[in-house]
Each structure stands twice: as structure tokens, then as C-alpha cells.
Amino acid sequence: MAVGLEVCCAVGGAGTPQPSTSPLGPWPSALRAQRPGTPLANNSLMGKQTVAATVAFLVLLGCSKQEAKQAKEEVQQTASNVAQKVEDAIDVAVPIGERDDPAALEKERFDEGWRGLEHFQQAKAGVPQGPPAPEVKVTFVANGKESFDGLDATKINNAPVVVPIKGDVAGPSVLKTQVYLDRLRFSVGALDGRWGRNSAIALWWFQRSRGINATEPGALDEPTFRALAAQAGAGPALVQYTITEEDTKGPFHDIPDDVYDQAKLDCLCYASLREKLAERFHTTEEFLEQLNPNMIIGEQQAGAKLWVPNVREPMTEDRPDIARVQVSIRGNTFNAFDAQGNLVFHAPTTLGSKYDPSPRETLEVKKITFDPHFHYQPKLFHEVPDDEPEANLNPGPNSPVGVVWVSLSKPHFGIHGTGTPDTIGYASSHGCVRLTNWDAQEVAHRLRPGVQIEFVDTRAGAQTASN
């Protein structure tokens, strides 16, 4: 009778010397007489049983060695993963479960106090970069009405440019300006087609860096828009995007407010396809719906088309060209310069009110971590009792630190993303240097350890000046 065995690994070939003991202990008594070099018993039944037992034991021995090796490797890998997770866990006081006051954000949107800050007053005017841009054909309307009312995507793209743009206005000219600024890496945060502090500051730095003498810096005029359009490629403000399988596959999770409920989730992923697409195209969920009034975004399958802002492509590889960073605390601005002193990236930022160097402070980048784990420690939050339990949160775009953490040379302090991009550029009670996820992702790819981060326009400086 043949004996069937499923062999999972190789064993020693015929004639290979075998010891009388094995790594598992002494050979079984039924096998000691039958080990290689010992004549088999004459009893045929005993012989068949012994042969089967011998083969089975050899297989067991070989497999046990292999399994032991595999188990050891798995344990080492698990230990490595755990060690990396612990090493990458972020200890910092950032907003958790808080909701910003919409009325306060609306008020700050039109705060012009940034114009008088030292950082802005001392900024040196740049010079035009590269050869003159080719003339771009643009139709301008002086002092015209700016509005999205009754306009679809095609009409938005074809609308004339209204100048000047300043104050509380919304419409195609604002959107085009925001898109061109974004493409030139003067980020306005979340694009929504409405003017405000973030757009005015981004435009101010663009004008300053390009040596444009605007009649009213920070307001859109004809020379500034022509320069913007030419340098950004003069493309349409809106383009059609086809939803992919990758977009729709998720996973998507509703994110609870409670940190301990968040700790139960496998990832702090996007809550919906709508949120994922809004972040991919640097806008808000509400504005994305406004651009696509006949769609319920989130119910589409791969292959569906929708209109989106024509923003810059995401940076996915390291290009460490940033040599120095200045962060204006009261101006809510993040400016990055190359080794020649050129302004190569601007973004709005939000800094927690608990961080306030006096009068100014310079830190340096220590480490960059993508998709960080987050270690929640109540002792870092003054309003949370210290005896509450700690929690560990998995990575994801809705993590308290977003998709990236840039550790600085100050304990519990760094540059990071956020799950609430529409709040960036305004005040907050917690957090470090917060950027939108898309801006934080690019900054992380363009920084390297050792780069200095200088903090200016401090709140303490403002108090000193007022006394």
C-alpha cells in the first residue's frame, strides 16, 4: 500500500549521514533501529509502518526547521514594524474633536492686519525670473460684476477677467487667479472662487517675488494677471476629470470626533469619495459640488466625468531644493527659499496659539515621516485631565497630523498636514505649523534634515510693540 505524503520542504537525500539524535531530541524508539545504516526488520507490516513513520518524521523534522526559520523571520519583521510604528508615532498637541467657529473664520478671512507686519514690510522686491513671458490674450473688464450666478464650467473658463479684485467678491476671475497661483506654487490653501486673506497674501508674495509694482499690492490688476497667466501656462481654470478605479476603491470611513473611537479605526481615511476628490484638486467639497450641480459626488463609478480646478500635479518624489523657511506667526504664512534666496514656495499656515517664541526663534528640520502614526497624550493638552488614557491612532489623511510629519528641533513640534483644509490660514488653539495635506506633502518632498525654520512676526512681539 502506497503511503501518500504532502512534502512542504526538502529533506536530506539518500545516503546522507544522520545522527542518532535530532534537533527535536532523541530519535523515537521505533526509528532508532531504522535510521540510515541499520537493516530493516523482516516483518513486512512492521516494515511498511516503519518506512511510513521514518518518512513522516524526516518530513516533520525538515518542515520544523523551515517553519522555525520562517517563524523567526516573521517575529523579526513584526518587531521591526512595531519598532518603526513606535519610532514614527507623533507626540504633539494638535486639534482633536474640535470645531472651528465659522463666524470667527469668516471675520479673519478679511482681516488686513498682515499688511503692517514686520515680515511683510521688510520683504525685498524680487526681479522678473527668466525671459519675458509671451503675451497672453485676455479680455479685461474694469470694475465689472464678479459672480458665478448662471455660469457653468465652460462659461467660467470663457468669462472676462474683472479688475481690480479685492474685498469680498467671488466669481470666475477669482477662481482663475487662485488656480494660476496654485500652479505657480503660491498656494491659497483651499480654492473656492472667493477672495480673502489667503488669496491676497499669496498674490502679494507673487507680486513681490516677481518685481511687479502693483497699484495696490495684494489686489489683482491687469499687469499682475497677465504675468500670472503667462507664467502658469494660460490654461483653463477648470478641466474635466475622469474618476478612476483607484479613486473609488477607498476605503472610506466616517471619522468620529472622540479620539478613543478614532483609535479603533484601521486608518483615518477619507470619509467619502467627495472628500478625496476635493483634496486631490485643492478645493472644498462644497465648491466641488457647486461646479457640478447635476451630480451627487460620491455616487459615481469609475469612468464618470466631473469638472475640477486645474491645479498643479502632486509631487511624489523627493526634490530637496528648499534651503530656508520663514514662518510668519501673525501673518499665517509659510515661505520657502532656495539657496539663491528665491521664493520657491508659499502657502498659508495655521499655528497653535500655545506656540509663541519671544521675540523670534529658529529651529531646524530633524526628520520627515510620511503617513505617521499619532500618539495621543492627554498631558500635552491643558484642557484635558492628565489621568485620561493615552491612545494610538493609525495613519490617514484625516489624522490629526494629516499625511506627513516634519519633526523640528523642539520637542513635540513640527510641520504637518490636516484633515480640515478650509481652516488653514486662520487662528487655532492647538497645533504646530499646519498646512493643507497637499502643501505639506510637497514641502516634505522638498525639505531635508538640517534646513532652518525661522519664526517671525510673533504674538509676543505684537504685545511688546503695543506697550
N, C-alpha and C positions, 0 to 999 in steps of 0.2 A: 504494500500500500504506500503510495507516494505521500510524502508529508509536505503540505503547502505552507510556505512562509513568505511574508512580505518584508523584504530586506530594505531597511531605510538608510543603511550606510555600509561602507565596505569593511570587510574583516580580513584578517591575515590569510594569505594563500596557503595551499598545501605545502607541507614540508617546513613551514615557518616554526622555529623552536618556540615552545610555550612553557611558561613557568608553572610550577605546581601550585602557585598562589596567584591571585589576580588582584587588581586594584579594589575589587569588591570584597576581598577576603579570601580564605582558602577555597579551593575548588570543591564543589559538592562531592560527597562520598560516592554517589553514583557515577561521577565523572572522573574521579581521580584515577580509577583503573583504566579509563578510556581516553585519557589525554594523549596527545600525539606521542608515538613511540611505544605505546602499550598495546599488545594484541587484543582484538575484540573477543568477547565471550562467544562460545559456540551456540548458545541458546538463541535461535533466530528471533523470537519475540523480544527477548531482552535486548538483542542486538538492535532491532528496529527502534525500540523505545530509547535506547541509549544514544543511538545516532541522532534521533529527533531532539532529544534533550541537549546533546552536545551542540548541535547546530543552533538551537534556540538560545543556549547560553552564550555562545560566541556572538550571535547577533545582539543579544541583550548587552553583552559587555561592550561591543563596538558602539552600539547606539548610546549606551550610557555615557561613554566617553564623549561622543559627539554632542549629546544633549547637555552634558555638563559644561562643555565648551560654549555652546550656544547660550545656555543659561547665564554663564559668567559674562558673556558679551552683552546680553540683554540687561543684566544688572548694571554693568558699567555704563551702558548707554543711558539707562534710566537715571542713574546717579548724575551723569553728565547733564542730562536735560533738567533735572531738578536743580543742580548747581547753577546752570545758566538762568533758569527761571528766577532763582533767588538773587543772582547777581544783577539781573535785569529789572528786578522789582523796584518801583519808584516810590520813594518816601517823600511826600510833599503835600502841602496844604493847598488843595485846589477845590473848586466848587463841586459839591456833590449834592444832588437833590434840591439845589436852589433854583429859583426862577427870577430872572432879572425883571425889574419893574419896567413895563413897556413905556409908561409915561416919562420915566427918567431917561430911558434910551432916546425917546423922541426929542426931549429937551436937549440932550447932549449932541444930537445929530446936527444941530445948527449953532453950536457954541463956537464962537470965533476967537476964543481966548488964546488959541495956539499961535496966532499971528504975533503976539508980543513976547513969545518965549525966547530965551537967550539962544537956544539951539537954532532957531529959525533966523534970528537977527544976525547971527554971526556966520551963517552959511555963505560960502563964497560962490559966486556965479561961475558956472562952467562955460565951456565953449562948444560950439557945434561939433559933433563927432562924425568923422568920416566925410566923404564928398557930399555936396549938396544933394538932397533927395529930389527926385524928379517931381515936377509939378503934378498935383492931383486935381482932377476935375471935380469940384464940389460946388453945389448950389447953396448959397447962404441967404438967410432971411434975417434982417436986422429987427430986433425987438418983436419977433413973431411969437405966436402962441405955441407952447410946447405941451403936447398931450398925446396919450395913447388911445384916446377915445375913437372907436370906429376903425382902428387900424389893425390889419392882420400882419403877418410876418413880412410879406412882400412889400406892403405899403410902408412898414417901418424901415426896411432896408432902403427904399427909394425916397424917403422923406427928406426935404431940405434940412440943412443944419441951421438951427436958430442960435443967434449970438446977440448979446452975451448970455452965458449960462451961469447963474449963481442963485443962491437962496433956495427956497422950497419949490422946486419945479421937477416934473417928471415927464419923460417922453423920449422919442427916437434920438434926439441929439445927445441927451444924457447917456442913453444906452451905448451909442456909438463911441462916445468919449470913454466910457468905462471899459468897453471891450478893447479899444486900442491901447489904453493904459495897461490893462492886464497883459496884453500880448507883448508889450514892451517891458514887462516885469516891474511896473509901477502899480502894484496891486491896490484895489479899492476895497478888498475884503469880498463880501457877498454882493455881486451885481444885482441890482433890482430896477435899473432905469430911473432912479430918483436921485437927485443931487443931495449933497450933505457934506459933513465934515470929512469923511474918509476920501470922497472923490476930490474935494477941494484941496486937501493936503497932498494927495498923490499928484494932482495936476501941478500944484505949486512946486513940488520937487522935480517934476519933469521939466517945467519951465526953467527952473534954476539950474539944473544939470546941463541943459542944452543951450544956455545963454540966451533965452528968449525974454525980451524985455516987454512983458505984458503990461497993458494999461492998468489992470488990476490983477496982480498975481493971485493965483488960485481960482480965478474965474476964466471961463472959456471965451476966447476971442478968435477971430478968423486966422491970424498967423499961427496961433497955438494949434488949432485944429488941423490946419494944413500940414504942420510939422508932424503931428500925431499920425495922421492918416498916411502920409508918405513913408514914415519910418516903420509903421505897423503893417504896411503892405496894402493899405486901402481896400481890404476885403469887406464883405458884408458883415453887419453886426450879428445877424442871425443866419444859421445854416441848418439844414436838415440832418438829423442823426438817425441811423438805423439801430434799433435795440438788438443786442446780441444775446446769444445763449449764456455767455458769461455774466451779462448784466442780470438776467432773470433767475439764475440758479441760487442766489442767496449764499448762505442762509440769512433770513430776516427775523429779527426778534424785537418785540416791544421791550423797551428799556424801562424798568421800574425806577421810581425815584429813590427807594430805600437801598442803601449801599449793600446791606446784607442780602437783599433779594438779587441785586446785581451780581454778587459773588457766586450765586448759584448757576449763573449762565455759563455756557461753554465759551461764548465770545460776546463781547459788547459790540455786536454787528450793527449794520444799518437796520433801522426799523422797517423799512419798505424800499421797494424799487424807486419810488418817487424821491426819497431822501438820497439814495445812492446816485441817481442821475443828477439831482440838484447839486450835490457836492462835486461830481465829476465835471460839471460845467460852471462851477464857481458862482452859483446863484442860490436863491431861496426856493423852497418848494412852492410857495405862493406865486412867485414870479414865473416859475416854470409852467404852472397851471394857467396863468394869465396869457402866456404866449401860445398855449394850446387849449383854447376854450372849449373845443368839442371833444376833448379826450379826458378820461379818468385815468390819470397817470398812475401806473402800478398794476393795472389790469391787462396790460398789453403782453403779447407773446413776442418772442424773438422775430425780427423781421419788420415790426411796426416802426413807423417813422414819426418823429416829432421835431419841433423847432427848438433850437438851443442857442445860447450865446456862443459866438465864435472865439472862444478863449484859447490861450496858449496850451500846447501839449504838455502833459505831465512829465516831469524829469524823473527818470527811473534809474539812472546810473550816476555814480559819483563824478563830480566835476569841481574839485575844491579850488575855486577861484576867489573866494571871499577872504580878504586879508584882515579886515577890521569891521566891527559893527558898532553903531551908536544907537542907543535906545533912549528916546525922549519919554520920560515917565508921564509928565503932564500933557505932552503933545501926542501921546499914544502912537508913536511912530517907531518903526524898525528900519534903519538904513544900513545897507551893507556896501562896503567899498572894496575895490580890488587893490593890488599892490601899487598901482599908479595913482590911487586916490580917486578914481572914477566911481561914481554912484552906480552900482550894477544891479541893485535890487532894493525895492522899497515896499513896505507893507504896513498896514495898520496893526496895532497890537494892543492888548489889554494887560495891564499889570495889576496884581492884587494890591489892595491898599495897605496890607501889612508889611509890604516890602518898600522901604524908603531910605536909601542911602543918604548920608548927610556929610558934605553937600553933594558929592558925586563919588562914584565907585567904579573901578574897572576889574572885571572878572575875566576868566578865560575858559574856553571850552575844554572839558576833560574827557568826555566820552559821548558817543552818539549811538542811540539804541532805537531801532525800528520795531514797531509793534510791541511796545513794552508792556509787561505786567505791572499792575499797580497795587502797592501795599498801603492799605488804608489804616492809618494810626490816629485814633481819636486825640492823642496828646498834642498833635500838630494843629488842632482846631480849638481855638479858645472858647467857642460856644458849645463844644461837645464835652461831656464828662470824661475824664481820663480813664475811668474804670470800665468804659464800654469796650466790648471785644474788638480786636483788630479783624481785618478781612483782606483777602487777596482776590483781586479782580483780574480776569483774563483780558487779553488784548482786544482791540477792535476800534473802529472809528468813533464810537460813542464812549470810549474810555474817558475818564476824567482828564487824561493827558493826551487824548487823541491817538494819532498813528505814529508819533515819534517823540522821543525824549532826548534832549541835548543837555547833558549834565554839565553844570558850571562849577567853578571852584569856590562855591559857597554851599554848605550843607543844605539839602532839601530844596535846592534852587536850580532852575533850568529853563530852557526854551521848549515849548511843547505845543501840540495841536489842541483841538477842542471839538466837541460834538454839537456846539451851538455857534456856528459861524456868523450868524446875524448879530451877535453881541460883541464882536471884535471891533476894537477902536473906541470902546467906551469903558467907563469905570467898573470895577468889580471888587468885592470884598476879599476874595481868595484868588490864588493862582500865582504863577510866576510870569514869564514872558509868553503870553498866549497868542498864537497865530491861528488862522484858519488851517485846517488839515492840509489843504493843497499848498499853502505858503510854507507851512512847517516842513512838509515833505521836501520841497525844493531847497529850502535853507539847509536842511540836514545833509543833502547831497552836495551842497556847495561849501560847507564848513569842514574843518578838520580840527583835531585836538591842538590846543595852543593858541587858537585865534582869540584875540582880546575883544571883550564885550564891554563897552563903556556906557554907563548910565548917566544921563544929563537931565536937566530941567526937573529937578527933584521937588517933591512937595515941601520938604524941609526948607529948601531954598526959597520957595514962594512965601513961606511963613516968615523967614528971616527978612526978606525984602519988604514985607508989609509992616514990619515992626519999626 
